[in-house]
Amino acid sequence: MLKFKKLSKVYFSPSGTTEKIVNEVAKHFNLNRENYNLLSFDEEKTFTDELVIIGVPVFDGRIPKLVCKRLSKMKGTNTKAIVILNYGNISYGDALLELTELLKENNFQIIGVATTVSQHSHFSEIGHNRPDNDDLEKINEFSKKIVEKLENGIENEIFVSGYKPYQDYVKPSFSVSCDEDLCTECLDCAYTCPEDAIPMDSPTQTDRGLCTTCSTCINVCSEAARSFEGPEYNSQMRDAMINNFERKEAEFFL
Ligand SMILES: Cc1cc2nc3c(=O)[nH]c(=O)nc-3n(C[C@H](O)[C@H](O)[C@H](O)COP(=O)(O)O)c2cc1C
């Protein structure tokens, strides 16, 4: 019997795969749930008496800047946390060290870490349709081991790889395009964009200075009006596909 008052899920998931994995882990815990979706949640919060699952995707071998900012406002009280770092079959770079260090500094006690692989949100052929059944099976095995660890009261420090100073962010040379013939100006994209990069009075445009190409707008658009395209995009996609066709597997740290 686990002695937590509830399960809190904290995640940032512009194209939905990180959230899917967090939900898969959450299934193993019969606790009331609370969601903190970092696409919109931007408040101070202290977690007590609860188990927390934190899911974050990798952007440029780092954790997204916005996640870093919003997660910095979330504190634990030696609160037990399961960490999911999700990446698009290229590399997780320094993001794992960055995420775990941030959480430890904020007084979370990390009890398990998974680096999982999902379809790349820029280049859908990389990691296509992942997480697949194989991935989910491994994630479920990991979740069962965490339950056992908690039931047996096992506490140990978890060490992960990564280097400091962390690698630099590299902004992609492509941006999001909008097909004006398809766009109905419903404004779903403008309301959901976590960077406010889509002007309310001109939603077919994207402020390239603000846009991080996170892909939230593409995924929220019911008319499929938004996409990545253009020669720069096509050339980066070709390079990325050549260099990352080999399947990478999840890693687990317990
Ligand atoms: C701006 C940006 C940068 C990314 N950088 C990396 C990277 O460095 N390595 C990698 O393997 N995947 C990278 N990805 C892919 C995402 O980590 C991956 O698609 C993840 O599954 C997205 O999670 P989500 O579906 O929850 O949004 C990047 C995606 C974006 C949007």
The ligand as a MOL file (V3000), in Angstrom:
LIG
                    3D

  0  0  0     0  0            999 V3000
M  V30 BEGIN CTAB
M  V30 COUNTS 31 33 0 0 0
M  V30 BEGIN ATOM
M  V30 1 C 12.6850 22.3630 -31.1270 0
M  V30 2 C 12.8860 20.8810 -31.0310 0
M  V30 3 C 14.1510 20.3640 -30.8000 0
M  V30 4 C 14.3320 18.9770 -30.6910 0
M  V30 5 N 15.5780 18.4990 -30.4000 0
M  V30 6 C 15.7570 17.1550 -30.2810 0
M  V30 7 C 17.0420 16.6230 -29.9600 0
M  V30 8 O 18.0150 17.3340 -29.7040 0
M  V30 9 N 17.1860 15.2730 -29.9220 0
M  V30 10 C 16.1410 14.4230 -30.1930 0
M  V30 11 O 16.3510 13.2070 -30.2030 0
M  V30 12 N 14.9030 14.9080 -30.4330 0
M  V30 13 C 14.6860 16.2470 -30.4850 0
M  V30 14 N 13.4360 16.7390 -30.7220 0
M  V30 15 C 12.3000 15.8040 -30.8220 0
M  V30 16 C 11.4780 15.7200 -29.5530 0
M  V30 17 O 12.2880 15.5880 -28.4170 0
M  V30 18 C 10.5470 14.5100 -29.6510 0
M  V30 19 O 9.8240 14.5710 -30.8490 0
M  V30 20 C 9.5790 14.3750 -28.4870 0
M  V30 21 O 8.9310 13.1510 -28.6470 0
M  V30 22 C 8.5600 15.4850 -28.4640 0
M  V30 23 O 7.6950 15.2860 -27.3790 0
M  V30 24 P 6.1280 15.6480 -27.4480 0
M  V30 25 O 5.4990 14.6970 -28.4550 0
M  V30 26 O 5.6480 15.3850 -26.0850 0
M  V30 27 O 6.0250 17.0610 -27.8730 0
M  V30 28 C 13.2310 18.0980 -30.8450 0
M  V30 29 C 11.9560 18.6360 -31.0960 0
M  V30 30 C 11.7850 20.0000 -31.1790 0
M  V30 31 C 10.3950 20.5250 -31.4060 0
M  V30 END ATOM
M  V30 BEGIN BOND
M  V30 1 1 1 2
M  V30 2 1 2 3
M  V30 3 2 2 30
M  V30 4 2 3 4
M  V30 5 1 4 5
M  V30 6 1 4 28
M  V30 7 2 5 6
M  V30 8 1 6 7
M  V30 9 1 6 13
M  V30 10 2 7 8
M  V30 11 1 7 9
M  V30 12 1 9 10
M  V30 13 2 10 11
M  V30 14 1 10 12
M  V30 15 2 12 13
M  V30 16 1 13 14
M  V30 17 1 14 15
M  V30 18 1 14 28
M  V30 19 1 15 16
M  V30 20 1 16 17
M  V30 21 1 16 18
M  V30 22 1 18 19
M  V30 23 1 18 20
M  V30 24 1 20 21
M  V30 25 1 20 22
M  V30 26 1 22 23
M  V30 27 1 23 24
M  V30 28 2 24 25
M  V30 29 1 24 26
M  V30 30 1 24 27
M  V30 31 2 28 29
M  V30 32 1 29 30
M  V30 33 1 30 31
M  V30 END BOND
M  V30 END CTAB
M  END
